[in-house]
Amino acid sequence: MSTSATPSSAGPSSAAPSSAASTCAALTLRDVDLRGVILRRAILSGVDLRDANLSDVDLSEADLAGARWNSRTSWPEERAAEIREASDEQSDGSFRVRGGASGERSPTHAPVG
């Protein structure tokens, strides 16, 4: 089950830190429509995906550990339940996929299907 994305006041932006790890942590794909994009094996660890439309995105083998999302984030139907179960609700009502910060492997890193 996925929810539909709705626009928010914050638009997409990104920063260019020096290391790969800090690049992911600083990257935001907030309120971006990514339908049809292939993100297979993408490292999306720590990326802000709040309000993003990922409903028709290939996320197979993508690392989502530490990714942040909310109820308006649209996930591919075949991944939505798995991602929800692998996430913890934050005090602001958003969600964060477990893994990443503690060094544990994200449960959403394994191939689906």
Secondary structure by P-SEA (a helix, b strand, c coil): cbbbbbbccccccccccccaaaaaaacccccccccccccccccccccccccccccccccccccccccccccccccccccaaaaaaaccccccccccccccccccccccccccc
